[in-house]
Each structure stands twice: as C-alpha cells, then as structure tokens.
Amino acid sequence: MSNNWEMVIGLEVHAQLKTSSKLFSSSPNQFGSEPNENVNFIDSGMPGMLPVLNFACIEKAIKTGFALNFTINKYSVFERKNYFYPDLPQGYQISQFEFPILTEGFINIDNGQDQKKIRIERAHLEQDAGKSIHDIDPKYSFIDLNRVGTPLLEIVSYPDLSSADEVVNYMSTLRQILMYIDVCDGNMQEGSLRADVNLSIRKPGGDLGTRCEIKNLNSFKFIKQAIEFEFQRQIEVLESGGSVEQNTMLFDTNTGETRAMRSKEFSHDYRYFPDPDLLPVNITQEQIDKIQPTLGELPNQKLDRYISELKIEKDISKIIISEKENTKVFEQMVNDTEVPPKLIASWLVGDIFAFVKENNLDVSSLLEKTKVIVELLKLISDDVISNKVGKEILPQVLNGENSPMEIVKKMGLEQVSDTSELEKIINESLQDEEENIAKFQGGSDRVLGYFVGKCLKASKGKGNPKLINELLLEKLKK
Amino acid sequence: MKQSISQIKNSLKKKSISVEELHDEFFKKAKLNYNNAYNLITDKAQNKSLINESQKRYDNSNSLPLDGIPLGIKDLFCTKGVRTTASSKILSNFTPNYESFVTQQLLNNGSIFIGKNNCDEFAMGSSNETSHFGPVINPWKNKNEPNNNLVPGGSSGGSAAAVAEGSCVASMGTDTGGSIRQPASLCGIVGLKPTFGSCSRWGIVAFASSLDQAGPLTNCVEDAAHILNSINKYDFNDSTSSNHKRDDYVKDLNKKFEKKIKIGIPSDYLKDVSQDILNQIENAKKVLSQHDIEFIDVEFTTTEYALSTYYILAPAEASSNLARYDGIRYGVREKGENLDDIYLNSRTKGFGDEVKRRILIGAYVLSAGYYDAYYRQAQKVRRLIKNDFERILRDVDFILTPTTPNEAFKIGDKLDPISMYKNDIYTVPTSLAGLPGVSIPSGLSSNGLPLGIQFIGNYFQEKKLLQLAALAEKELAFNE
C-alpha cells in the first residue's frame, strides 16, 4: 500500500562544534569527562553570571557557510529560548531565531548515477543543554551539566528529501563535509551529530500532509528505522480514515517504534527575545575573507581531483575520500614519492586498510608509517620485489620491525631482474619441453603462461615476471 | 556633619583615627540596624585582616584610594563567601563563591564592607517594601507626622537609608529605572547612575539586563566621584561593558566650566507637579544662573510613553533572568511530588507578589501572539525615547529635572502598583536611553522631608555631570 504514498522529509541536524571552549564560557568543550567536571559559574546558571561569545564558534559557522553554499549574514542576533528543565540551568537556551548567521544554502548528494540538490533553509548557533539521567536510581534523577553550553550549529534543510536512504545519504554527506572542514568531529555515538526528522506523507503530486517531528536520532541505523516506521504509521492512520496529528515523537531504539511525546496543543511557547546580555553579532567582510582560505579542499573537490588528475578509479577514490583521515594518509604518501598514485591508492584501500581493520587500528596511525609504506611500494614499482612478496612482507613493514629493504634483503626476497640469471632459469625450465615448445610455435599462446609460471616457480617467486615474459618470447620465437 | 571620604582619609593619614576605630564607629551604628537597612552585617572578625592590611598601608604612607573606608553593599551584588539574597526568600540561603566585578574593584581599592544593604526583592520596587527581610525605614521623619515611618524609596532603599543614618560612608546600589536616584532623593543624599555600559554587571543579580547599572549612593558629589573612579572600568566578561577611556572623576571636580553651558528644563516634566517640587527646580535655576549657565525650556515628545515602555521591557527581561531560580541547584527548594510541583512550589513560595507580578507581565508580553504588540513595539518606542534625548542633548549640555514627583511617603501607603510605578516617572526615561543621571538633595519639602533634583548628561560624560552636580551642591548648600 505504501506504493500510493510518498514521504516528504526535512532534517534538522545538530552539529557540535569542535572548539576548545564552550559557546559562551571558557569551560572545556570535551566529551568523556567526569560528570559536572567541565562546568563553571556561567554554565551552572549562577546569579549574576554573564555570557561572553566565543568567536571561534563564529569562525566555524563562517567556514560551514562556505562549505554548504550559504549566505553568510554579517548581522545575526542571539536570542533566549525560554523553558524550564533541570538540565537547562539558566532557564533559557541562547540560540539564534529571527536573525541566524547562515541562510539559504545547499549541498548536492550523489544518488547513485545523478546528483540531487538539497536546499538548506538556515543554520544557526545555539547552546546545547546538559543531560538528565533517569536510569541510575529508582528514586532520583541525576544531572550532568558538562554538555551545557557546548556550541551547536543547527542546520535546517528544506523538505527536499523523499526516502530514508536519501536522508542517510544527505546526513552522511553533511557529516563528511563538516569533518573535512574541521567544524565537527562527526562522532554520532557521542552525540556530536544528531538529527530531528520532520516527516509527512502525501499522494504523489498532492498537497503536503501534516508533519511529525522525530527527535534526537544519533545513528544512521536509527534514522532509517525511525523514518520507515513513522512512514508506515502515518499511512495506516490515513488509510484507516484518521488524520495525522502534528506531534513531537520519540524513537524507541529498543522496539524500533516511534511514539508521541507531546502534541502541538501542549507545545512550548518559547518566548524568544534578543538576549540583552549580548550584543548583536556584527562580522566584517575582512573576518569572512580571512576564513575562506582555511577551508581546505572539500570532499567532492578531492574526488574530482583524484579522478581527473591522479587518474584513480572512481570507486577507489570514493573509498579514500569517505573519511578525511584516509585522504591525509593517502596524500602524505603521494606527496612523498614518485610511486604512481594509482598504485598507492589500490594498496591503501586493499591490503593496508585490511591490515588496519584486522588489528583494530585507527587509520590515523598510518600517518607515522607512510614513509615505510612508500618505501615498500617503491620496491615494487622499481621491480625490486614482486607484488606478491610485497603483500607478504606488508605486516612486518607496518609493525615497524625493519625497513622494507632490510626485510627484503634479510629474507632474500629481492626480485631477480638479472637477465643472465633469468636466462639460466628459463633454459632449465625449457628442458624436456619439446612438445610444448612445438605447440607454442604452432600458434598456441596459452602455453606461454604455463612457461612463465614454471619459470617463476623455479625462481622461488623472485623472478621478475615481466622480464621472464619478454625473455621467454624472445627465446621461443627463435 | 558627616565627613567626606577625603576628610576621613586625611584623618587616617594624620593618625587622628585608626582604621579599626573608624570601622568600629560605623560597625556599631550598623549593628543596631535601627532602620532595617542591612540584611547582613559583616562580622568584625571577618574584616579584621582587611582592617589590619589597610592600617599597614596608612602606616607605610601608601594608602589606596578608598583605603579603610566602610561601605555598604546592596544585597544584589554577589560577594564571595558572604550571603547574597537579592532580598528574596528564594535566595535566602545563597552564598556565592565569587565576587562581583564592581565590589572586587572596591576591595582592590582598600574599602571595607560593613554589610549587605536591604533592597526591594530582586530590585523590583520603589519603596523597599517588597523585601523578604521587611521594609527599610527612612531615617527622615515628616515634621508634621513625626511618628510615622516613611519609605526610603527603592529599590536601593537600604543603601540610601544606611548612608543617611550614617552607618556607612557610602553604599553601592544598582539602578534599573531609578533605583539609585529615587531613594537618594527621598533620603537626602547623592545618587549616581552612570551611563549603561560603564560599570560591569558581572556578578550582580540580574533584574533587567539592558537597564541594570551599578552606581554609588553617597553623602556628597565628591564621594560619588571617588567611588566612580574605582568601579568605572571595562570588563571583558560583561559583553555590554564599554571599552572607552575612563576619566579621573575626582580631579578638577570643582573646576569652573571653561565655556558657558546650557541646561534644558523639560516643560513636560513639570506639568502637574507640586509647588514643593517646582520650588526645587526654580531654586536650582536661580543659584546656578549666577555661574554663566543658561537655562532653556525643552520639550520631550515621548515622556508619556516611558513608563509603559519600561514596564514591558523590564519585566520581559526579568521573567527570563529569574528563570534560573528554580530551586534545583541553589536557593530554597520546596518539596513537590514531581518536577513541575517542585518548580511551582519553590517559585510560588520563594518569590514575593511584586516579583511574581512582573514575571507574569514579562511572560505575557513575550508570548506568542502578543510579542509584536508589546515587546517589539516597546523596543521601537525605546529607540524613539533615545532619539528624543539625543535630539535635546544636541541643543543643551545637560537636562535638569526633579528626581521624584513626591517626597517620602508612609510605609504601606501606596498599595496599588501603578501609583508605585509612577514614582519613577522622572528617572525611567533616562534609564531607557542609557544616559547617566545624578540626583542631589536640593531642599526640604513643606513637611521637612528631603527632595532631590536630577541632572542628566550625555553618554559617558560623567566627569562633566559630576562637575555640574558639585557646583549645584555647593550653591544649594543642602548639607549645611
């Protein structure tokens, strides 16, 4: 029955900004500290405490503005969003409302073959709230204010998304960009990136339906599950003759279901008004201009360059650009050597990533090893060792046991490219092979492969296959 | 006759009195708390080391500008390790672990705090009757009804009464719509509200952030200049603090103006005022005219809107500023079945009626559907009021007005809020414009009660403003 319905989705993504201190206080902005460790008098809402804007957050917003094709507003205003909750010590959240710092942006997402433009209405800076913990004690709730005042950029898309896959695609593209420009660490498990999903359904071409907002989703899996469940739920409501109520929903990660948290009738009146403790933010063209050069290459720009300049296959390029760390490792190697980028790329996404995965390492740990990897690859591209030997000794190289050359020498694995030595092997291999030689000369090319294999085996895998091939041909054609 | 800070410092320098003797003299008077001007009086033991250090500096002839001077501090300034209540039940058990910027400056300059002065709850009031710790009594009595206790004005009523009764040399107050100038006027002392942005709001319990400003209540203009020298500093931690160069307000205080100055008297302020009040203005005009000062009639076009504008904007900000008093992290928490009950009970019992009234007004004018009609409109009118002042201050150097429309009234006399709000009719417009204003005592009413006049200057022109106030003070000879 879902064939008759289509979904219309807009996303509000909350990205925690990667700054050393909070949006309006000098407390450290970091995850994983002891409860209430990163809390000062401002964060805990003590009487008479005043916010002071951390300009680093404005810089991160400007950076995001460039990366997501936004209009960067030179004038923006922090307002107070008033509501009571124990993890909101001031009794209000400082956010931007009427005058956000960024308006009208977009990104393109890659839908397999073609690209789809997703328009973004606005992005504004705001404070995160603390955490209420209800499941430690049967009687008491606990409050951890570490997260209070953490800078967030809320990125609000237009309802341009029409499937769960598209939403995930949009969000992962966004995540990738934010990580590239060093605005957000992208760690969804730690809550650095979370999304609220606004979903309504309609018949194709029909009017927009009533939307429900699913709050606070922090994994791609949950986003997908929540959207699919909510889609079916709304269909069932409408098909059974009911109407969708405009509700705020919670997604239960245990059951995979959404349920209403509060309806519109009970929605808060946040009583926004400009925060009188803060002046409006006025940024100059010079400040904006200063940020642009710090942006670096964006993922799609890198992808284009890898394909057109470095001549790397699209699929491999995509794997490399998927994480910024990958590109750092890759580019460090490319810049270090004359080894063809294509060889580096295929080794990186192949055996090297496999090694990293098997040993539970971070890709970034490779940054210290790019020199030896490049040495190894150079041995291969210079025909000192074969590809096969390279694969064999890679773990030793990555474990830092010895330099690649030393390993090769120690183990006697150098590729034999000495013509006279190879000729000797070839001569020996061709003994008692009159029949096969005659077959080759009679036109059967397949026999050549048999001879190459035999010679390689005789060389204990060290013979240079290319040279063996050439020498064999020469010999057999006589 | 009370001694000025300079005179006291001279005595200390000459060793005709020690810092401890000075302290004890004021401390003993404060201890009586005769007029309920104090919510807390600092133990002598707590001040002992400060007294000793101060004495040492006098002994070594390197005394600080306010060395050893006993001050009162409005109980709205957070003082480290000393209970700070904002005269509210909800903060009646609150002791901050930090010192407000302004009081820190006063400590840095050697002064010693006698105690925390009573005030209206969260500085909301014009008579000091909204305090959880009871009303403050004006040291002055109506000569025709000497048995009645009168209000000292508010919200810095405790500060004004303390200075007037002589239990501290000066007191730090705060002014949001007249809370320094109005009580100073009703208690016959000097009250200065500096330009918004002069003195940091960091560590002052917030009432209305866009209006709150700290300032001194003193016996004389020169003392106000001494205090201002200490507290008027840029503070990075207050985003609305102005980073301009500060003057030395004591230096050249009594110097003559180099050129003829013009003072505007707003005719619209003087409609419907009593003869007592009119006399103050006429008298000031008379004595100052001998000093090459020209008086010009000016007229505001926005005065009638000022009070309503103020009573939209100030409660709006207050409704949000007071949201943090929820009984969760500090302050008094009342029991409740669930979270909402705890909030409800703590705030219902913790706040007094006037505070609750303003929170309700504030929440209302900010709520969806009413924001544009009230809050946004009031912001626009505030801008017009500011423009109005700027227009008039292009033609004149200062503006002279009465400080209050009436003398001190009986405690319990003004029960309806509107007639209470009208007390600030001459001080509120200046606050909305952010301009500096100083009230000095100008004479006595027919009931023998002090009345004040207010001089308003241009932005950050406190130096000239105090020069004028000092001249008027000398000519009016109120203290003699």
Interface residues (C-beta under 8 A of the other chain):
Chain A: F41 S44 G45 M46 P47 G48 M49 L50 P51 V52 L53 R80 N82 F84 P86 P89 Q90 G91 Y92 I143 D269 R271 Y272 F273 P276 D277 L278 L279
Chain B: F77 C78 T84 A86 L91 F94 P96 N97 Y98 S100 R201 W202 G203 I204 V205 A206 A208 S209 S210 F236 N237 D238 S239 T240 A316 E317 S319 S320 L322 A323 R324 D326 I328 R329 Y330 L339 Y343 A363 L366 S367 A368 Y371 Y375
